[in-house]
Amino acid sequence: MHVERYGHGGAPILLIHGFGTCSFLWRDVGPALALSNRTAFAVDLFGYGESDRPFDAQFGIEAQSEYLDRALTALRLSKATIVGIDLGGAIAMHLAYMRPERVERLVLVNAIAFDDVPADDIKTMQRNTGRYLLRVSRGVLGAAPLMRELLERGVSKPENMPESLVARYLAPYVGQDGLNHLLALARSVDEDDMADIELGQIDCPTMIVWGDQDRFVSPKLGDRLADTIPGSRLVRLPGTGRLVPEEAPDTLANMILEFVGASGLVVRAD
């Protein structure tokens, strides 16, 4: 598993991306956390980004939770604040429930849960796998159309997802092999992985951050999570889509720092 590290020696914060993205998503958040004496670790989930992707591996929520548990051991971290977005939020909740000793605090950013596992973007890919593969066999450009739509709908304004960013996120999914792998990742997201996870028994300080322009899940999901996880706090970000680290990285970094009790906050130099 590939991990980007920001900072040294401070209290650890593990950053988990969502479906179709990678550790690159946290490129503005990680350094901001490091500047406030925290050590941030942005992980590429197994099968994503620069992490390995064996054809016979498991890439579902339960498997990713187990991989993260092992990654924390490899990083010599007994526990950390876990920040998860989208699918990464579901993985973070799975880890918090199954291995509570690993999770100091929990930050969920537009996390999928309940009836929204998987979310609409992944459900669409699961339903149309055959059609997408047929398009590739006829010479249509790999995963680009799928990824472009997913990324552009993940932000509230088109200018927040320019073509250069789309190309960066698309890099692991070029050609037929890339599309095959993207669809395999989509098929691996199964609601059964969360069936035994009692969110009402998560026992760590939890903050739920919600970009209210999320087009893939129920607008009530943030409220339902806050009502279910004991003592959790919901903070809404008006005019922001699912990909909060792309649209409001400084705001998100400040919220995380305040939540973990850090003294320094991020100030954007305009």
Summary of the structure (lengths in Angstrom):
residues: 270
radius of gyration: 17.5
end to end distance: 35.8
largest distance: 56.3
contacts: 929
relative contact order: 0.17
helix: 47%
strand: 15%
